[in-house]
């Protein structure tokens, strides 16, 4: 069964563009450009995040970092509560065993 028309058209275009694109992205210049663009994108994103966080704080609203910090704190409290609960259970079991073993 023959491939659909869209697939044949795609394959034809891909064959024509694939090799030149592959050879272009394999160059050191492309790697350098990609590094520069990645750093610029990160720096720009951080600048925008800081500005947006400042704006949110002016209105008394939490920024994403605030929410993330609170979530980490809650996770820490939950972990500690779980540890304390386990310790209480062990103490209760030990007390029950002592009660059972003492003569009345």
Buried (B, 14 or more C-beta within 10 A) or exposed (E): EEEEEEEEEEEEEEEEEEEEEEEEEEEEEEEEEEEEEEEEEEEEEEEEEEEEBEEBEEEEEEBEEEEEEEEEEEEEEEEEEEEEEEEEEEEEEEEEEEEEEEEE
